Amino acid sequence: NYWRSLRSLGHKHMGSLRFARYFSPCICAPKLGVICLGASVDILCKWHVIVKYMLNHDREEMFFPIMTCAFWINIVTQSVLYLSYFQFLDVNLSSNFSQACIVAFYIATVALFYAAVKNKARYNKAEEWFKAFDSNDSLIIKLLMGFLMLVSFVVLLFKALLSM
C-alpha cells in the first residue's frame, strides 16, 4: 500500500515515468561527482581504442582488443578479490560454483565491452580523441597503458598465485 501511494505521488507530480530521465542524478547533480553510465562507457571506448592501436590492429578490428581488455579486467579483479577477501575466508576455488562465477564474470565483461564499443558515434568520438594526439603523445599513451596493464597483471597474478 505504501509503495502504491508513493508511485501515485510520483505520477501526480511528474505526470508519468517518462520524465524520470530529467530527474536522474547525472542531470540533477553533475557537480557532486555523480558519474553516469555514459561517462564510464566513454572511458571503456577510449581504453579499447588505446589497446587496439597498442596491439597494431586495424580500425575495424574489435574482437581481439575486447578480449584483451576483458581478460585483463578478469584476471586483475580475481587477483584483487582473492588477495583481499577469499584468502582470509578459505574459499575453495576449485568448486563448480566458483568456476561458474569466474566464467560468468568473464562473459559479463566481454558483453560490457561489446556494448560499449557497439555504439558507433561514441566509438568514433573515442577514435577521434586518440587520433587528435600527435605521434609522440600517442606513443607515450600506448606505452604507459601497456606498462600499467602488464605490471598490474603480472604483479597481482603472481602475488595471488604465490599466496595460494
C-alpha positions in Angstrom: 0.0 0.0 0.0 2.9 2.4 0.8 4.7 1.7 -2.5 1.5 2.2 -4.5 0.8 5.6 -2.8 4.4 6.6 -3.4 4.2 5.6 -7.1 0.9 7.5 -7.5 2.5 10.5 -5.8 5.3 10.4 -8.4 2.7 10.2 -11.2 0.9 13.2 -9.7 3.9 15.4 -9.6 5.8 14.3 -12.7 2.9 13.3 -14.9 4.4 10.0 -15.8 7.6 8.0 -15.6 8.8 9.3 -19.0 10.0 12.4 -17.2 12.2 10.3 -14.9 15.3 10.8 -17.1 15.2 14.5 -16.5 15.5 13.9 -12.8 18.3 11.4 -12.9 21.3 12.1 -10.6 23.6 12.6 -13.6 21.5 15.6 -14.7 20.4 17.0 -11.3 23.8 16.7 -9.6 26.6 16.9 -12.2 28.9 18.8 -9.8 28.5 16.3 -7.0 30.8 13.8 -8.6 28.0 11.6 -10.0 29.3 9.5 -12.8 26.7 8.4 -15.3 26.8 5.3 -17.4 27.7 7.3 -20.5 30.9 8.6 -18.9 32.0 5.1 -17.9 31.2 3.8 -21.4 33.2 6.6 -22.9 36.2 5.5 -20.7 35.7 1.9 -21.9 35.7 3.1 -25.6 38.8 5.1 -25.1 40.6 2.2 -23.4 39.5 -0.1 -26.2 40.9 2.4 -28.8 44.2 2.6 -27.0 44.5 -1.1 -26.7 43.6 -1.6 -30.3 46.3 0.8 -31.5 48.7 -0.6 -29.0 48.3 -4.1 -30.5 48.5 -2.7 -34.0 45.1 -3.7 -35.2 43.1 -2.2 -38.0 40.4 0.4 -37.4 37.6 -2.2 -38.0 39.1 -4.8 -35.7 37.0 -5.0 -32.5 37.3 -8.6 -31.3 40.9 -9.0 -30.1 41.1 -5.7 -28.2 37.8 -6.6 -26.5 39.1 -10.0 -25.4 42.4 -8.4 -24.3 40.7 -5.8 -22.1 38.1 -8.3 -20.7 40.9 -10.9 -19.9 42.9 -8.2 -18.2 40.0 -7.0 -16.1 39.0 -10.5 -15.2 42.5 -11.6 -14.0 43.2 -8.3 -12.1 39.7 -8.4 -10.4 40.0 -12.0 -9.5 43.5 -11.5 -8.1 42.4 -8.5 -6.0 39.4 -10.3 -4.7 41.4 -13.3 -3.8 44.1 -11.3 -2.1 41.7 -9.1 -0.1 38.7 -11.4 0.6 38.9 -15.0 -0.4 42.3 -15.8 1.1 41.1 -15.0 4.6 37.8 -16.9 4.2 39.5 -20.1 3.0 37.2 -20.3 -0.1 37.6 -23.3 -2.3 38.3 -22.0 -5.8 38.2 -25.5 -7.4 34.4 -25.9 -6.7 32.0 -25.8 -9.5 30.2 -22.7 -8.2 33.5 -20.7 -8.0 34.4 -21.7 -11.6 30.9 -20.8 -12.8 31.2 -17.4 -11.2 34.6 -16.8 -12.8 33.3 -17.8 -16.3 30.1 -15.7 -15.8 32.2 -12.7 -14.8 34.3 -13.1 -17.9 31.3 -13.3 -20.2 29.7 -10.3 -18.5 32.9 -8.3 -19.0 33.1 -9.2 -22.7 29.4 -8.2 -23.1 30.0 -4.9 -21.3 32.9 -4.1 -23.6 30.9 -5.2 -26.7 28.0 -3.0 -25.6 30.4 0.0 -25.1 32.1 -0.5 -28.5 28.8 -1.2 -30.4 27.7 2.5 -30.3 29.4 3.8 -33.5 29.0 7.5 -32.6 30.6 7.1 -29.2 33.3 4.9 -30.6 34.1 7.3 -33.4 34.4 10.1 -30.8 36.9 8.0 -28.9 38.9 7.3 -32.0 39.0 11.0 -32.9 40.1 11.7 -29.3 43.1 9.3 -29.7 43.9 10.5 -33.2 44.0 14.1 -32.1 47.3 13.4 -30.3 50.5 13.7 -32.3 52.6 10.6 -32.8 54.8 11.2 -29.8 51.9 11.7 -27.4 50.1 8.7 -28.7 53.2 6.6 -28.4 53.6 7.7 -24.8 49.9 6.9 -24.0 50.3 3.5 -25.6 53.5 2.7 -23.7 52.1 3.9 -20.3 48.9 1.9 -20.8 50.8 -1.2 -21.8 53.2 -0.8 -18.9 50.3 -0.3 -16.4 48.4 -3.3 -17.8 51.5 -5.5 -17.8 52.8 -4.6 -14.4 49.4 -4.8 -12.7 48.6 -8.1 -14.4 51.9 -9.8 -13.6 52.2 -8.5 -10.0 48.7 -9.2 -9.0 48.5 -12.6 -10.7 51.8 -13.9 -9.2 51.0 -12.4 -5.8 47.7 -14.3 -5.8 49.3 -17.5 -7.1 52.1 -17.4 -4.5 49.7 -16.8 -1.6 47.5 -19.8 -2.5 
